[in-house]
Amino acid sequence: MTDLRSQPRRGAPGTVAAGGDWVVYFSATPWRGGAHRQHALARQLATRYRVLFVDPPGLRIRPGGTIRPVETGIWHAVPPTPAPLGRHLSLANIVNRRVAVGVLRRWLGHAAGRVRLVWLDEDLAAPCAARFAAAVVYDAADLDWTFTRWWNRGHLRRSLGRAVAAADLVLASSTALPARMPDAGRTPVVLPNACDPDHFTPHGPVAPRPVAPSRPLVGYSGAIDTRAFDGDLVAAVARAQPDWTFLLVGPHTRAGRAPLAGLANVLLTGPVPYADLPATLRACDVTIIPYRVGGRIDYVHPKKCYEYLALGKPVVATPLPALTRLADVVHLADGVDTFTTAIATALADTAASEQATRRRAVATANSWAARGDELHHLLARTVR
């Protein structure tokens, strides 16, 4: 690990071709998360650029910072956070961003190549865009203001407008997102979420089933909260089908798991490492995406859908706008009765092998590598 004043060393694990140009990637998700859209797109960018992946400021003061190589072509930066609560206070955010840009520019001044692209994944990073003489991409992975309390939404919505206005190219992770974004004279280009089909393969280790082989196991991976996950729907289906077991894999909040309390056929595992997730899901007979529809965040395009398909698993999902184009390989169902029927239909599928091959083909066509090809095609018209 190096401090922020240290020069990037040629031959270090993150080094690519000498003199390669840089992408400075301001992410809303820390590098440590490892398996999100931000990480996947950074890796695709690293096939042609050197990427400086910058963690967001902390909520508390962080006096020091580091930069270290983490993968081929990627360096991970954790800048200092001199002012707390930048996510909530505009002035604190501006201070944090200016300090971060200052130390990053000094570090980059020791590196060969120039900054060709500034990538904004976080609305609050908008003040950083003008501090580099480079093209700017804003990637709307989510609408940040939907994650926060009502009293902070104005701050984050203004930041969204600034980020869109600063960008030469605006991307959106879902077909439903552009209509919910501010108009700054640039039509967002939809670059959907995807998966790593080499990680989510049908064949490989299988985690021990928590129930007998004869008992249907319905799996879900992701957050169990009240923002997107519909706990009431899952609870109602579980009550209607006590012979089915629901395996819910991921972090959970008190409010998210509250509707599931007392249900013996609903098992919450907590978070499972990304490396172990395919084995856990291989044990399931059907996979589900029980997300709320018609609310503030049904714009989402869950990458778990492609991960399920890559495993060859039947998928039952609520009809999110971004998933309607997958209706030929995904069972879309809204409401307790139709969702229950869709799971039963998937469990009774008599052409399982043929359907699994078809699902796998769809997932492969929607790999992060395929998205990388689309991205570089778009950047060829943006980065000069």
N, C-alpha and C positions, 0 to 999 in steps of 0.2 A: 504494500500500500504506500502511496506517495502523498505528500501534502500538496496543497493547491499551487505552490510556487515551483514545484518540480517539473522538469522538462520531460516530455514523453520520450521514452527510450526506444530506439530502433531495435527490433529483435524481441521486444517484450511481447507477452501473449496477445495483447490487443493490436499489435502492429500489422498493417497490411502493406501494400506496395509503397515504397518510399515516395514521398511527395504527394500521396493521395489527398484529395480534398475532403473537407469535413462537413458533416451534418451535426448541428447542435440541436439536440432533441430534448425539449422541455416537457417532461412527462408529468401527468397527474398521479401516476402509480410508481412507487419506488421500484428500482431494479430488483430488489430482493423478492418481490412477488413472483417474478419469473415466468408466468404462463398466461399473460393477458395479451390483448391486441397490441398494446404498446411494445411489448417485448418482441412479439412476432414481426411487427413492421420494422423495428430497429434492426433485427437480424436480416431482413430483406434489404434494407438500405445499406447494410454493411457489406453486401456483395459487390457494391460499386463505390462506396465512400468509406471514410473512417467516421465512426459515429461516436459522439460524446453525449452519452445518455445522462440527463440531469434530473436527479430526484427533486420532488417539490420541497419547499421549505417545511420545517416542522411547525407544529402549533406552539412549541416552547422554544426558548432561546437555545441555539446550538452554536457554541462559540467557535468551533473548529470545523474544518472540512477536509475531504479527501478526494483524490482521483486515482483510480487504479484500472488497469486492463482486466477485463473479465472474460471476453471471448474474442475470437479472431475478428479484428476490425472494430471492436467496441470497447470504449472506456466508460466507466461508471463514475459520475461526479456527484458528491454529496456536499453542496456548498454550505457555508455557515448561514445560520438564521439569527440575525442580530435583533429582530423585533418579533415578539410573540403575536399569535392570533392574526396572522396575515390573511387567513381565509375569511376572516370576519371584518377586518379593519382595512380600509382602502390604503391609508397612509402607511401602515405597517407592511402591507403587500408591496407597495412601491419601494420602500426602503430595502426589503429583502431581495427584490429582483435586481435593483441597481447594484447592490453588493455582490450578488451572485454573478451578474454579467461582468462586473469589473474583474473579479478574480479569474473567471473563465477566460476572458480575453487576454489577461496576462499570461495564463497558462498556455493558451493557444499561440501566443506570440513566440513561444519557443519551439513550436511544431512546424514541420514542413507542410506545405499546402495551405490553402485558404479556406475560409468558411464559405461554402457555396449555397447552403440551405439552412434556414432556421425552421425547426419543426415545433409547432405549438400543439400540444395535446391537451393542455390545461388552459382554460379561459383566463385564469389569473396570471398566466405567463405573458399575456399580451404586451405589457410594457417592455419586454425583452426584445421584441421584434425589431424595433427601430435602432437598436444599439449595435446591430451587425449590418454590414453592407452585403446583403445576401437576399436571395428569394425566400419567401415565407410561405409555408404550408400550415394551414390550420386543419386538424383532424378532429371532427366531432365524433368521439367514441360514445359519448353520453351527453345529456344536458345537465351540467354540474348543478344548476340551481335547483333541480328536483331532488338533490341529495341533502338539502340543508333545511334549517328551520325557516318559518315564514318571514322572520325579521331580517334574515340574511339574503333573501332571494333577490332583492333589488340590486345589491352589491354584485352578486354573481351574474345576474342577467345583463347588467351594464358591462361587465367584463367579457361576456359572450359577444356582445355587439362590437367591442373593441378588437377582439381576436379575429372575428370574421372580417372586419374592415381592414385589418392589417395584412391580410393574407393575399397572396397572388393566386393561390389555389386553395379551395375549400373542399375537404372530403367529408363524407358522412358514412357511418358504419351501417346504416339502415335506410331502406327506401322510405320509411315513415319519418325520418328525421328532417329532411330539407324543409318540409312545410312548417315545421316548428322552430325554424331558425330565423334570425333577423335577416332582412334583405339589405345587402350592402353592395348590390350591383354585380354579385358573382353567384352564379348558380352552383350550388354544391354538387360535386360528383360523388355518386354512391360507390364506395369501395367496401363491399360487405365484409362482415366477419368471416372467418374460415377456421380450418383445423389443421392439425399435423397428423395426416393419416399414417405416417410411419410410427408414430407413438401409439395411436389408437388403432391397433391392428386386431382383427378377429381372433388371431391365434397367439397364445402366450399364456403366462401364468394366470390362474383363476383363484381369486380369494375364496376362502371357505364360506360356504353359504350359511347364513344365520338360521336357516330353516331347512326342513327336509326337502329333498329334490322334488317330491310330489306337490309341494306347496308353491304356488306362483309367487315370484319375487319381482316387485315393481321398483325400479331404481330411479333416483333423482340425484344430480350433483349440482351444487351451487348454494348460494346463500338461502337460509330459511329465515326470512324477515317479513316485514309488512309492506315493503316498497314495491316488490314485484311478485314475490311468491304468494300464491293464494292458498293459505293454510286452511281456510274454511272449505275450499273445494276438496282438498286432499282428505281432510277429516271426514267429510260427508261420504266420499267414495269408500274410505276405509271402513266406515260404519256399515255401509250397504254391502260390503264384501268382506266379512270377517275372515274368510279363508285365504285372502290375499295378504301378503306382507309387503309393506312399503319401507324401503331402505333409503333414507334421506341422508345424503353425504354432503357435508359442508358446515360452515359456521352457522350458528343460529342465535337469534336474539330472543329475549324473554317474550316479547310480543309476538314474534314470528312463530314460536313453538306453542304458544298458549292454546290455539284451537285444537292442537293434537294431544293435549294432556289427557291421560287416562286411557289412551288407545293402545292396547297390547300389541296390535299388529302394525304399529308404526314405530320404526327404529331410527333413532338419530345417532349417527356415528361421530359427529363433529368433523373437523377438517381432516382430509386425507391428503398426504403428499401427492403432488402432481405425478411423480414417477409411479405411484401405486394406484392411481385412479383407474387406468384401463383394467387392471386385474379385478378391482372391486366391481366395476360395471359389467365385466364379462360374466360374473356370477348371476346377473339379473336376466329375467326373461323378457321384460318390457321396460322401456325407459320413458320418462315423462318430463314435460315442461309445463307445469301448472301455473302459468303466469296470469296476472290480472289483465283483463282486456277492457279498453274503454276509459282507462284512467290517465293519470299524468304521464306514465312512463311506458305505455304499450308501444312506443317507438322502438324498443330494444330489438336487436337481432342476436339472439343467444347463440354463441359459438358452440355451446354444448350440443346443439342440434346436429351439427356436422360431426362432432366427436362421437355421439351416439351412432350416427349413420356409418361412420368409419368402422365401428365395431360390428356392424351388420345387425344391430339391434332394432326391433320395431320401436317407433317413436310415436307417442301420443302427446299432442300439444294443444293448448288453447289457441284460437285463431289470431295470433299476432299478425299485424299487417305485413311484417317482413317475412313471415313464413308461408304466406298464401301461395307463393310461387312454387313451394315444395309440396303442394297438396297431393301430388301423385306418388310421393314416397313417405309422407308423414300423415298420420291420422290426425286431422284437425277437429276438435270437438269443444263445444262451449256448453257449460252447465253440467250439473252432477250426473244426470241420467245419460246424456250423450257421451260424457267423458268415461263413465263406467262402461258403457257399451263398446266404446272404441278400444279400451284396454282388453275387454273380453274377446273382441274380434282379433286383436293382435295376438293374444295368447292361443287362439284357436287356428292360427294361420297354418294351413296345410302345405304351403309352398315356401316354407321358411328358408331353405337353402337358396332357392332362386331369388327370393326377395332380398336376402342378405347380400348377394352379389350385386344386385341393382343399387342397394343403399350404399355399399362401399364405393361403387363407381361415382355416385353423386358426390360423396365426400371427397374423393380424390380430385374431382373437377373443381372442388371448392377448397383446395389446399392453400396454405399460406404462400407456398412457392408460386402458385398460379396468381394469387393476389400481388405478389412481388413483381411478376411480369407486367401486370396491369399498371402497377404503381410506377415502374420505371418508364413505361410508355407515356404516362401523364407527365412525369417530371422532365422528360425530354423536351417538352414544350414550355416548361416553366423555369428550369435552371439553365442559365446561360453562362 
